[in-house]
């Protein structure tokens, strides 16, 4: 479970789309406060997903080879296949030289973030959450045994890792606002030209990992 959560948390924190939007949030008027609200909303989504899963399992993983365990593995396999399909589709589009797809949320944010409220930042965090990867994390949390303290550490570590890049950007803007905004906007401009490569790599690596492990556990 721990290794799966580590890989999924790493994929979430490296997803370029939320990070690109977050840079605009912290670069706007009162960006530090809006960024804090964004992070709290982002974390709230992760915590809510974990809490819902634990409420269903009672904090105890289903027995191996039982119908609930098999169903969870089947869902994880489906999520992995979906990530592979999505990553391969973006790779083919990029190889074919198609124009990059602009995320509508980020486009609207560019023009409106200065007028946006902290509530808008909170809503944006929910919209830009990579829910496919979060769903993969949820299927992994099913394996959590909350009677062990180390399980709680792993779950907390997953939430912090999935938020690590946002926290780093927020702290950078907090302690060095002028230089940070200039450099982060340059970083965002660079990321716009490389977001497809990053998304393809993240989706394919995580997708193949989930598919391979799910098939091994289903057939083992």
C-alpha positions as CSV (number, residue, x, y, z in Angstrom):
1,X,0.0,0.0,0.0
2,X,2.7,2.5,1.0
3,X,4.5,2.2,-2.4
4,X,1.3,2.6,-4.3
5,X,0.4,5.7,-2.3
6,X,3.9,7.1,-2.8
7,X,3.7,6.7,-6.6
8,X,0.1,8.1,-6.8
9,X,1.0,11.0,-4.5
10,X,4.0,11.8,-6.6
11,X,2.0,11.7,-9.8
12,X,-0.6,14.1,-8.3
13,X,1.9,16.6,-7.1
14,X,3.7,16.6,-10.5
15,X,0.6,17.1,-12.5
16,X,1.3,20.3,-14.5
17,X,-2.3,21.5,-14.9
18,X,-3.1,22.3,-11.3
19,X,0.3,23.8,-10.8
20,X,-0.1,26.1,-13.8
21,X,-3.4,27.4,-12.5
22,X,-2.0,27.7,-8.9
23,X,0.8,29.9,-10.2
24,X,-1.8,32.3,-11.6
25,X,-3.6,32.2,-8.3
26,X,-0.6,33.2,-6.2
27,X,0.5,35.8,-8.7
28,X,-2.9,37.6,-8.5
29,X,-3.9,40.3,-6.1
30,X,-3.9,38.9,-2.5
31,X,-2.4,35.8,-4.0
32,X,-1.0,34.4,-0.8
33,X,-4.4,34.2,0.8
34,X,-6.0,32.8,-2.3
35,X,-3.2,30.3,-2.6
36,X,-3.8,29.2,1.1
37,X,-7.5,28.7,0.4
38,X,-6.7,26.7,-2.8
39,X,-4.3,24.5,-0.8
40,X,-6.9,24.0,2.0
41,X,-9.6,23.1,-0.5
42,X,-7.2,20.7,-2.3
43,X,-6.3,19.0,1.0
44,X,-9.9,18.8,2.0
45,X,-10.7,16.8,-1.2
46,X,-8.0,14.3,-0.4
47,X,-9.0,14.0,3.2
48,X,-12.7,13.6,2.3
49,X,-11.9,10.8,-0.2
50,X,-9.8,9.0,2.4
51,X,-12.5,9.4,5.1
52,X,-15.2,8.1,2.8
53,X,-13.2,5.0,1.9
54,X,-12.3,4.3,5.6
55,X,-16.0,4.8,6.5
56,X,-16.9,2.0,4.1
57,X,-14.2,-0.4,5.1
58,X,-14.3,0.4,8.8
59,X,-10.6,0.8,8.8
60,X,-10.0,-2.9,8.0
61,X,-9.0,-4.2,4.5
62,X,-11.2,-6.8,2.9
63,X,-9.8,-10.4,3.0
64,X,-7.7,-11.4,0.0
65,X,-9.7,-13.1,-2.8
66,X,-13.0,-12.0,-1.3
67,X,-15.6,-10.4,-3.6
68,X,-15.0,-6.9,-2.2
69,X,-11.2,-7.3,-2.6
70,X,-11.6,-8.6,-6.2
71,X,-14.0,-5.7,-7.0
72,X,-11.5,-3.2,-5.8
73,X,-8.7,-4.7,-7.9
74,X,-11.0,-4.7,-10.9
75,X,-11.7,-1.0,-10.4
76,X,-8.0,-0.3,-10.0
77,X,-7.3,-2.2,-13.2
78,X,-10.0,-0.1,-15.0
79,X,-8.5,3.2,-13.7
80,X,-5.0,2.0,-14.8
81,X,-6.3,1.2,-18.3
82,X,-8.1,4.6,-18.5
83,X,-4.8,6.4,-17.6
84,X,-2.9,4.5,-20.3
85,X,-5.6,5.3,-22.8
86,X,-5.6,9.0,-21.9
87,X,-1.8,9.2,-21.9
88,X,-1.5,7.4,-25.2
89,X,-4.2,9.6,-26.8
90,X,-2.3,12.7,-25.8
91,X,0.9,11.2,-27.0
92,X,-0.6,10.4,-30.4
93,X,-2.0,13.9,-30.7
94,X,1.3,15.5,-29.8
95,X,3.2,13.2,-32.3
96,X,0.7,14.1,-35.0
97,X,1.5,17.8,-34.4
98,X,-2.0,18.7,-33.3
99,X,-2.4,22.1,-31.6
100,X,-2.1,21.7,-27.8
101,X,-5.4,21.7,-26.0
102,X,-5.8,24.6,-23.7
103,X,-7.6,23.8,-20.5
104,X,-10.6,26.1,-20.3
105,X,-10.3,26.6,-16.6
106,X,-6.7,28.0,-16.9
107,X,-7.7,30.2,-19.8
108,X,-10.5,31.8,-17.9
109,X,-8.3,32.1,-14.9
110,X,-5.7,34.2,-16.7
111,X,-8.2,37.0,-17.3
112,X,-10.3,36.7,-14.2
113,X,-8.0,35.7,-11.3
114,X,-7.3,39.3,-10.2
115,X,-11.0,39.8,-9.7
116,X,-11.5,36.4,-8.2
117,X,-12.4,35.7,-4.6
118,X,-10.9,33.1,-2.2
119,X,-14.1,31.1,-2.8
120,X,-13.3,31.0,-6.5
121,X,-9.8,29.7,-5.6
122,X,-11.3,27.0,-3.4
123,X,-13.7,25.9,-6.3
124,X,-10.8,25.9,-8.7
125,X,-8.9,23.5,-6.5
126,X,-11.8,21.1,-6.6
127,X,-12.2,21.4,-10.4
128,X,-8.5,20.9,-11.1
129,X,-8.0,17.9,-8.7
130,X,-6.7,15.0,-10.9
131,X,-9.7,12.9,-10.0
132,X,-8.5,9.8,-11.9
133,X,-5.3,9.7,-9.9
134,X,-7.3,10.4,-6.7
135,X,-9.6,7.5,-7.5
136,X,-6.5,5.3,-7.8
137,X,-5.5,6.5,-4.4
138,X,-8.9,5.7,-3.0
139,X,-8.7,2.1,-4.3
140,X,-5.3,1.8,-2.5
141,X,-6.7,3.2,0.8
142,X,-9.1,0.3,0.8
143,X,-6.1,-1.8,1.9
144,X,-5.5,0.5,4.9
145,X,-5.5,-1.1,8.4
146,X,-6.1,1.8,10.7
147,X,-5.3,-0.3,13.8
148,X,-1.6,0.4,13.0
149,X,-0.1,3.8,13.6
150,X,2.1,3.5,10.5
151,X,-1.0,3.4,8.4
152,X,-2.0,6.8,9.6
153,X,1.5,8.1,8.9
154,X,1.3,6.7,5.3
155,X,-2.1,8.4,4.7
156,X,-0.8,11.7,6.1
157,X,2.3,11.4,4.0
158,X,0.2,10.7,0.9
159,X,-1.8,13.9,1.5
160,X,1.4,16.0,2.1
161,X,3.2,14.5,-0.9
162,X,0.2,15.2,-3.2
163,X,0.3,18.8,-2.1
164,X,4.0,19.3,-1.9
165,X,4.5,21.4,-5.1
166,X,1.6,23.7,-4.1
167,X,3.1,24.2,-0.6
168,X,6.5,24.9,-2.1
169,X,5.1,27.6,-4.4
170,X,3.0,29.1,-1.6
171,X,6.0,29.4,0.7
172,X,8.2,30.8,-2.1
173,X,5.6,33.6,-2.8
174,X,5.2,34.2,0.9
175,X,8.9,34.8,1.7
176,X,10.0,36.3,-1.7
177,X,6.9,37.7,-3.3
178,X,8.4,40.0,-6.0
179,X,11.0,37.6,-7.3
180,X,8.7,34.6,-7.0
181,X,5.9,36.0,-9.1
182,X,8.3,36.8,-12.0
183,X,10.0,33.4,-11.9
184,X,6.8,31.4,-11.4
185,X,5.1,33.1,-14.3
186,X,8.2,32.3,-16.5
187,X,8.0,28.7,-15.2
188,X,4.3,28.6,-16.2
189,X,5.1,29.8,-19.7
190,X,7.7,27.1,-20.0
191,X,5.3,24.5,-18.7
192,X,2.6,25.4,-21.2
193,X,5.0,24.1,-23.9
194,X,5.8,20.9,-22.0
195,X,2.6,20.0,-20.3
196,X,1.7,17.2,-22.8
197,X,5.1,15.5,-22.3
198,X,4.6,15.6,-18.5
199,X,1.0,14.3,-18.6
200,X,1.8,11.5,-21.0
201,X,4.7,10.3,-18.9
202,X,2.8,10.5,-15.6
203,X,-0.3,8.8,-17.0
204,X,1.6,6.0,-18.8
205,X,3.9,5.2,-15.9
206,X,1.1,5.2,-13.2
207,X,-1.3,3.4,-15.6
208,X,1.1,0.6,-16.4
209,X,2.0,0.2,-12.7
210,X,-1.7,-0.1,-11.7
211,X,-2.6,-2.4,-14.5
212,X,0.5,-4.7,-13.8
213,X,-0.1,-4.9,-10.1
214,X,-3.8,-5.4,-10.4
215,X,-3.4,-8.3,-12.9
216,X,-0.7,-9.9,-10.7
217,X,-3.0,-9.8,-7.6
218,X,-6.1,-10.9,-9.6
219,X,-4.3,-13.9,-11.1
220,X,-1.9,-14.7,-8.2
